[in-house]
Every structure is written in structure tokens, then in C-alpha cells.
Amino acid sequence: MESHKSGESEYATLDLKREARCGFPEVIFAEGKTVDWMVGIINRLIGADQDVFATRVNEEQASTFARLYPQGIQDRIARTFWLPVVTERKTPVGDVLVITAGTSDLPVAREALNTASVMGVGTELIVDVGVAGLHRILSKVDRLRQADIVIVVAGMDGALPSVVGGLVDCAVIAVPTSIGYGAAFQGLAPLLTMLNACSAAVVTVNIDAGFKAGYTAARIVHRMYRSEKS
């Protein structure tokens, strides 16, 4: 495989060929990185004419980005940072619908939403339609059935993805969150519920992994629409 040495530094070896292989540039996981490391990585991506997208951005990093990259788009709730470098933007394709069981699940849901959006996919967010008030999700059935993929974000008992999976004919990506009281075990309880979903089209990602859900949904949608054109 061809190497690309220009991505190397003392704290990171950037994969500057990832977009060519996978369809989207390397995404920066900001958690655990110093501000200086983040700035260095961002500047190297800018120098390589690549879009910048970072997840798990903390407040110190976000404040620095606002000062150094005022054209960037920050979501302090989702903890994401988006700096479009490529000037030519394609029209979004597809329809990824992100829904949350509760308002407390919103940070993870918006991470999923933002990830799919920056990857060039049409997105929409529906909030607080959990099973404690079942009429709420039932009132959204027509919208659910229009989507190419539904991402369902839930903590507590994690029951919502199974309900949604029984209402739609598309894939459902379930995202367990660490929201809940003691026996939720920081997301383990909803994770196990989702992994054992009776609805056949429900697949599950890791706890609080909104990025993984959004990224996977976007890649599936792009492949779907590419196949339709061929």
C-alpha cells in the first residue's frame, strides 16, 4: 500500500489517503489530545486540502478553535467541530433520520446527526419520542417510513429501537447511551437490550457512539445512491 509520509509528526501519523479509500477524510477524536496537538493536526489537514471534522471536543479546545478558525462550525452540545476546506460541495443525498428516546440523549444524537451531515447525507432530528409515551413515536410513523436509515438513540431500558424496527422497512441503527439510573450500568443495560432486539433489522453500535452510527449510516446511503446511478 502506498505510504504518505507528509502526515507524520511527533504526536500523530495522519491518514491523508483515507478519503480516496473510504470516501471521507480521517476524523479527529479530540478526547485525550492537547490543544496544541489538535491545532497541529488541524493545520496539517488544512495544508493537505482536506476537510476537518472532530468529535469529543472539550471546552478548552472549542474556545481555541473559535479563535483560530472562526469560519469553523461548532456544536457545543454534540462536542463536534467542522471546518470545511474543500470549496466545492456536493448536494446531499439520501435521508437519515435520527431520533432520541429522551432529551438527555441529545448530545449523542447530535454527534450522529452532524457526522452524517458533514459526510454529505440529508438528515433530520426528532427528539424525545421514547416508549414512556408511546403515542409520540406512533405519531411519527409516516416520517419514519420515508427514511433510508433510522438512527435510534436511547438510554434507560433501551426499548425504542425494537419498537421502531417493527414499524419500518429500512435498517435501524441503535445507539445505547450512558443515560440512566444505577442498574443501567452507564449504558450496558440498553446495549444488551438493543443487541437482543427482536426486530430483525436493528443493528447496534457501542455505548454513546453517535459518531459510529452517523458514519456507518452515511456510508450505506452513499453506496445505495451510487448503486442506483450505475
Phi, psi and omega in degrees: 000140182295134177268163179219090190292339185294348180272001186270143172210183182287346182235358180199148170239099186284142178267084185283355178259004187295322180298321179296325182275319193243353175094354179207142182297165177301135178263139183269123171271105191282339183299131180087356180260142176287163177300318180298319178297315181298315179297318178298316179295315180300315181296325178291322177293319177299317179297335178267011180057045179241142175298151181245126173224127182233143176242164179056043180281129178271176186294321179297315178297316182298318179296320178294318180296321180298326180280317185275330184229069185297341178280352180288160181247117182249144171236102185290335178286312179283343183063043178243156177224129184232121179234096179288124180255319179289124186282329181275114182252137177274154177292132180302146178242157172075186185211101176255120181256124179252127179232150178242148173288320181221166178296328181295342178276359188299319180303317179291319180297319180288331172297317177296314181300311182296322180297310179297323181295313182290341177274008172086032180241142175291135184224157172211149182241131172239129190244142167067057180235041184288173188286349177296336173230080192300333179300334184293313180287327179295331178288349182254010187300317180301318179291319179303320185284352175274341189284151172283321178215141175246126173259123182246121185248122185206144171250216179052242181273347177068030187277339189299319181303321178296320178297311180298319180300333178275001183245346188233163179253014179249172177291144176242122176260117183265134179237106175285141177246164181276016179278131177149170179276182192319305185287356171287343176051050176055035176106351181294320181298309177295328176301313181293322176301313183291322177296333180259020182302134178287328178295125192291334187267012180268122172243152191235138174254183186290167179298129179064017185271061177300321179302313182298320179295313180295319181295314181295316179300317181295318180294321177296314181298315179299320178294321178301312185285330174293321179293324179295328181283333185279000000 
